[in-house]
Amino acid sequence: MNENREIIHRFEQYVCWLISLKDMDERLWHAPIAKGKWTVNEVICHIMKWDRYLLSDVIPASALSQSIFFPDHDAYNEKASIYAKSGIKQIEMIEEAIVTRKLLANELLKCTDETLEKPLLANGESHCPLTGEPYSLIKFIKDFIYHDEHHQKQITGLLTENSPA
């Protein structure tokens, strides 16, 4: 298996972690991950909404060698928060997030290495200002893996703090 496929499979492993949340105490599901932060529900929805954005906008634009435009993060994240608070049940949110990530991973696996590695413009920029790395679809997936892991650690920390001794 080549490196790009390994990265995509690592990205897809998030599904296994989501499955582990199905038995999570509903009280914790609606608890903030830290004081003044989002709830677990909002975090899962936030990740799912970005997965949908990758599916609907980023993959098609990259396949056509078009520039990628990422929306204002705060406004986009607020929409995820509103959806999370809409009354959707825990199991429904988890299932929706699982289906979305699987769809995204499958679409990524259909991409050729050329498509995954093709240089892209993101909001008019060709390189990440933090790392200097050129933007590409596989670069975005690596960034989203880091993003997922950041939120997984936050949620795992909350679960650990609230587990019976």
MOHUWO-V304566 format. One record per residue. N is the residue number from 1. RES is the residue in one letter. SS is DSSP state (A for helix, B for strand, O for the rest). NEAR is the number of other C-alpha atoms within 10 Angstrom. Layout:
N_RES_SS_NEAR / N_RES_SS_NEAR
This chain:
1_M_O_5 / 2_N_O_7 / 3_E_A_9 / 4_N_A_20 / 5_R_A_18 / 6_E_A_11 / 7_I_A_16 / 8_I_A_19 / 9_H_A_15 / 10_R_A_15 / 11_F_A_21 / 12_E_A_19 / 13_Q_O_15 / 14_Y_A_18 / 15_V_A_18 / 16_C_A_10 / 17_W_A_12 / 18_L_A_16 / 19_I_A_15 / 20_S_A_10 / 21_L_O_18 / 22_K_O_16 / 23_D_O_10 / 24_M_O_13 / 25_D_O_13 / 26_E_A_15 / 27_R_A_7 / 28_L_A_16 / 29_W_A_23 / 30_H_O_16 / 31_A_O_18 / 32_P_B_18 / 33_I_O_23 / 34_A_O_13 / 35_K_O_8 / 36_G_O_7 / 37_K_O_11 / 38_W_O_16 / 39_T_B_21 / 40_V_A_26 / 41_N_A_25 / 42_E_A_26 / 43_V_A_24 / 44_I_A_24 / 45_C_A_24 / 46_H_A_23 / 47_I_A_20 / 48_M_A_21 / 49_K_A_20 / 50_W_A_19 / 51_D_A_21 / 52_R_A_16 / 53_Y_A_16 / 54_L_A_21 / 55_L_A_19 / 56_S_A_12 / 57_D_A_13 / 58_V_A_21 / 59_I_A_21 / 60_P_A_13 / 61_A_A_17 / 62_S_A_20 / 63_A_A_15 / 64_L_O_10 / 65_S_O_14 / 66_Q_O_14 / 67_S_O_17 / 68_I_B_22 / 69_F_O_14 / 70_F_O_14 / 71_P_O_11 / 72_D_O_8 / 73_H_A_10 / 74_D_A_9 / 75_A_A_10 / 76_Y_A_15 / 77_N_A_19 / 78_E_A_13 / 79_K_A_16 / 80_A_A_22 / 81_S_A_20 / 82_I_A_13 / 83_Y_A_17 / 84_A_A_22 / 85_K_O_15 / 86_S_O_9 / 87_G_O_9 / 88_I_O_12 / 89_K_O_14 / 90_Q_A_20 / 91_I_A_15 / 92_E_A_11 / 93_M_A_21 / 94_I_A_22 / 95_E_A_16 / 96_E_A_15 / 97_A_A_24 / 98_I_A_20 / 99_V_A_14 / 100_T_A_20 / 101_R_A_23 / 102_K_A_18 / 103_L_A_16 / 104_L_A_21 / 105_A_A_21 / 106_N_A_14 / 107_E_A_13 / 108_L_A_23 / 109_L_A_15 / 110_K_A_10 / 111_C_O_16 / 112_T_O_13 / 113_D_A_16 / 114_E_A_10 / 115_T_A_19 / 116_L_A_23 / 117_E_A_17 / 118_K_O_17 / 119_P_O_19 / 120_L_O_23 / 121_L_O_18 / 122_A_B_19 / 123_N_O_11 / 124_G_O_10 / 125_E_B_14 / 126_S_O_16 / 127_H_B_16 / 128_C_O_15 / 129_P_O_9 / 130_L_O_6 / 131_T_O_7 / 132_G_O_9 / 133_E_O_11 / 134_P_B_17 / 135_Y_O_19 / 136_S_O_22 / 137_L_A_25 / 138_I_A_20 / 139_K_A_20 / 140_F_A_16 / 141_I_A_21 / 142_K_A_17 / 143_D_A_12 / 144_F_A_16 / 145_I_A_18 / 146_Y_A_13 / 147_H_A_12 / 148_D_A_16 / 149_E_A_14 / 150_H_A_11 / 151_H_A_17 / 152_Q_A_18 / 153_K_A_12 / 154_Q_A_16 / 155_I_A_23 / 156_T_A_14 / 157_G_A_14 / 158_L_A_18 / 159_L_A_17 / 160_T_A_11 / 161_E_A_10 / 162_N_O_11 / 163_S_O_8 / 164_P_O_6 / 165_A_O_5
